[in-house]
Amino acid sequence: MDFMKVKDPVCGMKIEKEEAVEKVEYMGKEYYFCSQECAEKFKDNPEQYAHRGKSRGHGCCH
């Protein structure tokens, strides 16, 4: 199988797209999350995370 890695915009963790706990669409783009906690943080303030670009390190739960 060819799995695609994606980056959780909240904590920066790279995960397999197929293993994401949740997916959220915001402004026409799909965001994938490693945990429900990260997904909830994103939903509470998507603007803070959607335009982060490349973040360094983990920001929330790891």
N, C-alpha and C positions, 0 to 999 in steps of 0.2 A: 504494500500500500504506500501511496505517496501522500504523506500528511503535510499540511501547510501550517507553519508556525505563525502565530500572531502574538502581538504584544498587548497585554492588559494595560489600558491607558491610565489606570489609577496607580498600580504598584510597579508597573514596568516588567512584570514577569512574562517570559515567553512561554506560551502554551500551544499545544496542538489545537487547531481550530475545532476539530471534532470533539475535543475533550473539554471545551469551554463550559462552565457552569451556566452561563447565560449570555445571550447576545442582545444588544440594544441598538436600534437604528436612531441616529441623530443627525439631522441636517443632510440626509441622503447617504450617510456613511454607516457601515456596520462596525460595532465595537464588541469585542469579546472579552470575557472576564474569567479569571481563575477561581473566583469565589463569589458567593452571594454578597458578602460584605463589600467587595470592590464594586460590584454592579450597583448596589444601593448608594454608595458614595457618588458614583457617576450620575445616577438618576437624580440625586439631590442637588447636584451642581454640575451639569454636563459641560458648561462653558469653561469651567476650571480645568477639565481634563481633556476635552476634545481638541484643544489647540496647543497642547503641551509640546508636540513634536517629540524629539528624542529626550527622554528623561534618564536620569542616572540613578541607579539604585532602586530600592523598593520603598514605596511611600506609605503603605498602609499596614498590611497584615502579615508580612513575611519577615 
